[in-house]
């Protein structure tokens, strides 16, 4: 038993060191690939489909403020006030799921948690993955800050089959760079995030268009001052338009 416990302690320490090193490294280094990209490529390979994917890394200042506001409004309205886990959203989701049994369950993942899942973990609904997601989210909040979290998230999130990140999505669906997305297009892209392999922002269903309109209205109330930074001239012009 002592031998087993000794190996367990070693594994725990090794995991803590490796995970902390990875989080610190990605504070300064842009993730070249994510587990989800590799998993999706393997799935496409198994289905006999092309495995190539589109991913173009851009700085946060090169992404339209309209998209930043839309994503925050739709995915994590309290992004600037929580520390990785939105306790209020967790309680709201628990209450909803309890009173709506048999219906689609509501989640409470913050942008930070989604970013942690995309960069460090795998997809799926298990208690182990959720616990690791919370662990990485807390580390990222402490070591990255909101600006870096949002930048990484918007560069790695899946936006369609083989499409990852805001720049790739903007080019793929609307043939413009992410810096030139207007309120309408930004809302359509955001509306598709819950099911990006099913919904096409460039050819929205009635439901997707209605969801995008709701997101656009909510996005107007999102303030981005907490992100800091100095937007480029192109972004400043975009802010004036949106």
Secondary structure, DSSP 8 states (H G I E B T S, - for coil): -HHHHHHHHHHHHHHHHHHHHHHHHHHHS--S--HHHHHHHHHHHHTT-----EE----GGGS-HHHHHHHHHHH-TTTTTSSSS-HHHHHHHHHHHHHSTTS-------HHHHHHHHHHS--S--HHHHHHHHHHHHHHHHHT-HHHHHHHHHHHSEEETTEESHHHHHHHHHSS-GGG--HHHHHHHHHTGGGTTT--GGG--HHHHHHHHHHHHHHTT---GGG-----HHHHHHHHH-
